[in-house]
């Protein structure tokens, strides 16, 4: 029973952390992406701990297996597992959207910088042509 209770606590903690991640991704597009990814990896490892259920391997059924099944239902472990999977999917999609948004804004900035460079180089070429014509007129 304590194993199931600890798995329930792990699931609740992961879901709370994923809720925070979703809020961060919704509200703070310029956050530290490396730190966020490292935290997400930690959450996935914690979720892997939640998924490991030693009871079916320890006991082949009987009363302990029945208690395990009742406890899993009472603590809604299967529901928590599905909800956690869905939250991970939402976090992944929001993160990908954020990365795409950053990439697009960087591309826009690059385009503006390139346009400025084209204009400056055109002005410089015009200046050189003018200087060349003036120096050709001089005796």
PyMOL commands that set and color helices and strands:
alter all, ss='L'
color gray80, all
select helices_A, chain A and resi 2-27+33-51+55-58+62-74+77-137
alter helices_A, ss='H'
color red, helices_A
deselect
rebuild
show_as cartoon
